[in-house]
Amino acid sequence: MRRLSGFGGYPRVDCHVWPLTESLHDLREVFHDAPLTPRGLGRSYGDAALPAIGGLVLETTACDAWLDFDETRGIVRAQAGISLRAMLPRLVAAGWFFPVTPGTQDVTLGGALAANVHGKNHHRSGAISGFVERLTVLTERGEQECGPATQSELFRATLGGFGATGLIREATLRLRPIETAWIDVRSLRGTNLEEVLKLLDTASDDEEYSIAWIDTSAPRRQLGRGWALLGRHVRADELSPRLQPSRLRLPRRRAWRVPQWLPGGGLNRATAWAFNAWQYHGPRRQRTLTPLTDWFYPLDGVVDWNRLYGTQGFVQYHCVLPHERDAVRGIGRLLEALAHAGASSFVAGLKSMSRDEVLLPFAQPGYTFGVDLSRRLPGLTELLPTMDRIVLEHGGRVALSKDARLAPDVFRQMYPEFSHWRSVVRHWCPASRFRSRLAERLQW
Ligand SMILES: Cc1cc2nc3c(=O)[nH]c(=O)nc-3n(C[C@H](O)[C@H](O)[C@H](O)COP(=O)(O)OP(=O)(O)OC[C@H]3O[C@@H](n4cnc5c(N)ncnc54)[C@H](O)[C@@H]3O)c2cc1C
């Protein structure tokens, strides 16, 4: 028995955990017929990696072997429990990088695929699903190989399927080449939402990555002000002679650790206001040569920073709004709702998105907006449904990898592809053995 939660610390459940070893090739090896929930490093924020009631968690992190790495073609095959952190030094040293990466290295390959993660390059490259060549999935019907052209419905239902089709055991991923472990970052300040979004669009052809930090403590007339950050991989010939010998080495990074969930919580409106004012007004170089890990994984600099929110935890509200339904106005309305509720946050960001090519897609051409909110915020229970309504009115959807509270009817309105995806899931798992708390809550 263990007490588990997602990264947001809510909900918390006491449950049975089975640390998987390589031997699980057949579900008949799981002796009773409890619902099963695969779990990687538990970095989904809500209940995606928590078990359904009476269920068993299959913890994958011990199944973390490299199986093959073709350094010439940039193709890697590994067991799903391996973490991006464990893979990174070897990939980078060989001149390769993940084609798409989330904002932390502390996720497993299987967790990243089950959530079909997106990165700062979604508008150019799409989600990680576009770079997967092959999966081995343990379904209720047994172990199955699938890929874009083999059992493609299972493949496209598993990527972004949050473990509902079964346990991803192995995956083969196509990498992207890099010449150095450095990123050239441009930082541009915008005094309101429209300006920040325009700055995101000024990215040049080789500035593949972009993201905006939004100041949620801004005064009303400057709602949506923040910084647009644009990044590109640095070429070998651009590095100084001093950095040349270590051009593909990741720098050592000192990380702080928050030892426990702070009982009262260290983050409140006043600290958010001070932090945001410093972020927005503080000195920032317009152009910097940044180590790759600092650019992609800034939050990994403070280990377990989520504990700063205190024992009640926090929720991340993360949504996408499509251009065709006035995404800019929609984000403006979300910011107004946050300001009206007196909510300000340390982590609020915007990204430009294209379409996800899986059966249960999150992204659409438009913008994502994500904001962390303490569960101690007065009025949170009214604020979140208000935000859902705005998202629905603008044809958007909430990200399931961050969600802990969406209602099933709202989910169905946001995800009209659900019934087709579920029919594929049912084909491979007719008894719904693979069921998480998220699946139970959303009535999959
Ligand atoms: C600081 C931070 C930044 C983040 N940034 C981003 C971002 O930029 N973009 C983004 O898309 N996401 C982002 N995320 C979310 C994160 O990438 C996903 O939640 C990812 O799924 C976490 O991987 P995990 O190994 O921790 O999976 P878990 O949280 O353990 O599991 C996530 C889901 O995957 C399923 N699963 C896990 N392993 C398997 C398997 N082997 N087979 C089948 N199903 C499996 C689980 O059942 C669950 O439904 C971020 C999270 C954090 C904490």
PDBQT file of the ligand as one rigid body, heavy atoms in Angstrom, charges set to zero:
ROOT
HETATM    1  C1  LIG A 501       6.899  20.525 -14.502  1.00  0.00    +0.000 C 
HETATM    2  C2  LIG A 501       6.055  19.824 -15.540  1.00  0.00    +0.000 A 
HETATM    3  C3  LIG A 501       6.051  20.305 -16.836  1.00  0.00    +0.000 A 
HETATM    4  C4  LIG A 501       5.293  19.661 -17.825  1.00  0.00    +0.000 A 
HETATM    5  N1  LIG A 501       5.311  20.170 -19.092  1.00  0.00    +0.000 NA
HETATM    6  C5  LIG A 501       4.566  19.586 -20.044  1.00  0.00    +0.000 A 
HETATM    7  C6  LIG A 501       4.582  20.079 -21.377  1.00  0.00    +0.000 A 
HETATM    8  O1  LIG A 501       5.267  21.045 -21.688  1.00  0.00    +0.000 OA
HETATM    9  N2  LIG A 501       3.832  19.431 -22.312  1.00  0.00    +0.000 N 
HETATM   10  C7  LIG A 501       3.071  18.325 -21.986  1.00  0.00    +0.000 A 
HETATM   11  O2  LIG A 501       2.429  17.773 -22.894  1.00  0.00    +0.000 OA
HETATM   12  N3  LIG A 501       3.034  17.850 -20.729  1.00  0.00    +0.000 NA
HETATM   13  C8  LIG A 501       3.753  18.447 -19.768  1.00  0.00    +0.000 A 
HETATM   14  N4  LIG A 501       3.742  17.939 -18.491  1.00  0.00    +0.000 N 
HETATM   15  C9  LIG A 501       2.906  16.770 -18.194  1.00  0.00    +0.000 C 
HETATM   16  C10 LIG A 501       3.692  15.462 -18.337  1.00  0.00    +0.000 C 
HETATM   17  O3  LIG A 501       4.547  15.510 -19.430  1.00  0.00    +0.000 OA
HETATM   18  C11 LIG A 501       2.729  14.300 -18.557  1.00  0.00    +0.000 C 
HETATM   19  O4  LIG A 501       1.777  14.273 -17.534  1.00  0.00    +0.000 OA
HETATM   20  C12 LIG A 501       3.413  12.920 -18.636  1.00  0.00    +0.000 C 
HETATM   21  O5  LIG A 501       2.425  11.963 -18.912  1.00  0.00    +0.000 OA
HETATM   22  C13 LIG A 501       4.080  12.533 -17.336  1.00  0.00    +0.000 C 
HETATM   23  O6  LIG A 501       4.823  11.328 -17.504  1.00  0.00    +0.000 OA
HETATM   24  P1  LIG A 501       4.925  10.300 -16.290  1.00  0.00    +0.000 P 
HETATM   25  O7  LIG A 501       5.936   9.269 -16.629  1.00  0.00    +0.000 OA
HETATM   26  O8  LIG A 501       5.109  11.019 -15.027  1.00  0.00    +0.000 OA
HETATM   27  O9  LIG A 501       3.487   9.669 -16.389  1.00  0.00    +0.000 OA
HETATM   28  P2  LIG A 501       2.317   9.449 -15.249  1.00  0.00    +0.000 P 
HETATM   29  O10 LIG A 501       1.977  10.766 -14.705  1.00  0.00    +0.000 OA
HETATM   30  O11 LIG A 501       2.849   8.446 -14.292  1.00  0.00    +0.000 OA
HETATM   31  O12 LIG A 501       1.203   8.873 -16.136  1.00  0.00    +0.000 OA
HETATM   32  C14 LIG A 501       0.536   9.704 -17.075  1.00  0.00    +0.000 C 
HETATM   33  C15 LIG A 501      -0.474   8.888 -17.876  1.00  0.00    +0.000 C 
HETATM   34  O13 LIG A 501       0.221   7.950 -18.675  1.00  0.00    +0.000 OA
HETATM   35  C16 LIG A 501      -0.199   6.615 -18.392  1.00  0.00    +0.000 C 
HETATM   36  N5  LIG A 501       0.996   5.792 -18.478  1.00  0.00    +0.000 N 
HETATM   37  C17 LIG A 501       2.186   5.961 -17.866  1.00  0.00    +0.000 A 
HETATM   38  N6  LIG A 501       3.060   5.000 -18.255  1.00  0.00    +0.000 NA
HETATM   39  C18 LIG A 501       2.398   4.213 -19.125  1.00  0.00    +0.000 A 
HETATM   40  C19 LIG A 501       2.746   3.040 -19.870  1.00  0.00    +0.000 A 
HETATM   41  N7  LIG A 501       3.946   2.478 -19.804  1.00  0.00    +0.000 N 
HETATM   42  N8  LIG A 501       1.783   2.467 -20.661  1.00  0.00    +0.000 NA
HETATM   43  C20 LIG A 501       0.551   3.009 -20.775  1.00  0.00    +0.000 A 
HETATM   44  N9  LIG A 501       0.178   4.126 -20.101  1.00  0.00    +0.000 NA
HETATM   45  C21 LIG A 501       1.083   4.718 -19.293  1.00  0.00    +0.000 A 
HETATM   46  C22 LIG A 501      -0.791   6.691 -16.993  1.00  0.00    +0.000 C 
HETATM   47  O14 LIG A 501      -1.759   5.677 -16.781  1.00  0.00    +0.000 OA
HETATM   48  C23 LIG A 501      -1.406   8.069 -17.010  1.00  0.00    +0.000 C 
HETATM   49  O15 LIG A 501      -2.671   8.034 -17.619  1.00  0.00    +0.000 OA
HETATM   50  C24 LIG A 501       4.500  18.537 -17.496  1.00  0.00    +0.000 A 
HETATM   51  C25 LIG A 501       4.513  18.043 -16.173  1.00  0.00    +0.000 A 
HETATM   52  C26 LIG A 501       5.284  18.680 -15.218  1.00  0.00    +0.000 A 
HETATM   53  C27 LIG A 501       5.280  18.139 -13.811  1.00  0.00    +0.000 C 
ENDROOT
TORSDOF 0
